[in-house]
Amino acid sequence: MSHSQQDEQQKLEEYLEAKAKEEQENQQQQEGESLSEYEACVLRGECSGKGVDC
């Protein structure tokens, strides 16, 4: 493998790692938002006793 191919491979790996990390952060953020929406719904009493999944 030539030097330029190694550089390309390293750039690709760094890109993929950054993208995976970004997706993971986005997923955690979405989970946090949906959890807080659910909690707000429960606090308003819209879920309890109705069997409704917010």
ABEGO torsion letter per residue (X at the ends): XBAAAAAAAAAAAAAAAAAAAAAAAAAAAAAAAAAAAAAAAAAAGAABGAGBBX
